[in-house]
Amino acid sequence: MGRKRIRERKYVHFFLAGVILFLLFGCASLEQSRFSGDLRNAADLYARGDLEGALKVNQDIVALAEGKPPGDQSLFNIGLIYADSKYQKKDYRKSMAFFQRVVKEYPQSPLAVQARTWIGVLGVIERSKEVDIELERKKRRLVR
């Protein structure tokens, strides 16, 4: 008789462990699927040219993600939006700041490598703008 109880306890413990795992991973996957729907929505808005809408959705995801994925994807997307030539409020410095956040807050993310590349490219663009402005100033001085 003692043996049956041990076997029954094994099944009860196995069942409880399964329920706990389901609750832990089930809730996480439900949250992931919610975010993935939001990310798809942001991508659709971006593809249709609604950059303001895409920016808002990505900002909401960053706020809700609280330092966890897919916050890295949303920060990266925001950086891309600010660097987009079609965006009326294009700002390379803001874009660089969002890419730097990806690198700093999500160093293990696969997007961190791409973000570093964008930081380098945008840095070169910003420096070339500064050189162009300085050249214009010197031209004006020579003309006077």
N, C-alpha and C positions, 0 to 999 in steps of 0.2 A: 504493500500500500504506500509506503513512503516513496517508492520510486515513481508512482503515477503523479504524486504531488509535485515532485521535482520537475517532471516533464511538463506538467501543466504550468508551473511557474515559469519555465523557460519560454513557453508560448506567450504567456502574459507579458513577460519582460520584452520579448521580441516584438509583440504587438505595440506595447508602450513606446519602445524605441522607434518603431516605424511611424507611429503617430507624431512623435516629437520631431523626427526628421522631416515628415511631410509638412508640419506646421512651419518649421524653420525655412525649408527650401521652397515650399509652396507659396508662402507670403512673399519671399524674396522674388520669386518668378512672377508673381502677380504684379509687384511693383515694377519689375523690369518690363513687363509687357505694357504697362501703362506708359512708362517712359518711351518705349519703342514706338508706340502710337503717336506720342507727342513729337518725337524726332521725325517720324514720317510726315506728320502734318507740317512741321517746320521746313522740311525738304521740299514738300509740295508747294508751299508758299514761296520759297526761294526760287523754285523752278518757274513759277508763274510770274515772277518779277515783283512780288509783294515782299520787299526786303524789310520793311517796317514790321509787317506781320510775323515774318520769320524771326526777326530780332526779338520781338516780344515773347514768342513761344520759347525760344532758346533761353532768354533771361528767366522765364518762369521755371524751366527745367533746372537751371543752375541753382535757383533759390530752393527748390524742392529736393534736389539731390543731396544737398548738405555735404559736399566734399566727397561724394561717392560717384561711381559711374552711374549714369552717362553724363555727369557734369563735365567731364573732360571733352566729350563730343560737343556739347553745347557751347562751352567756352571757345573751342576751336571754330565752331560755326560762326559765333559772334565775331571772332577775329577775321574770318573770311568775309563776312558782311561788311565790316568797316574797311576792308581793303578792296572791295568790289568797285570797279570804275563806274558802274551803273547806279551806285548808291549816292544819293544827293548829299548825304552828310559824311561822305568818305573822309576818313581820318586815319592815316597810317600810324600815328602814335598810339591812338586808342587800340588799333588793331594789334600792334606790337605788345601792348600791355595785356591784352587777352591771351595772346600766344605765350607770353611770359608766365601768366597764371597757370596755363596748362602745364608748362615745364616745371613750375614750382610746386603746384598742388597735386599733380598727377605724374610724378617722375617715371613711374613704371608703365604708363600708358603708351601704346604704340603711336599715339598721336603726338607724343612729346618730341619725337625725332622730326616729324613734319613741322611742328611748331618752331623748333630751333631753326629749321631751314627758312621758314617764313620770316622769322625775326631777322636773320641775316639779310635776306633779300630786301625787306622793308627798310632795314638800316642803311643799306646802300642807296636806296631811292631817296631817303631823307637826307643823307649826306650830299647826294648829287644836287638836290634842290637847294641846299645851303650854298654849295659852290656856285650854282647858277645865280642865286641872289647876290652873292658877293661880286661876281663878274659884272652883273648889271650895275651895281653901285660904282664899281671902278670905271665902267664905261661912261656913266653920268658925270663923274668927276673929270674925266679926260675931255669931255665935250664942253664943259664950262670953261 
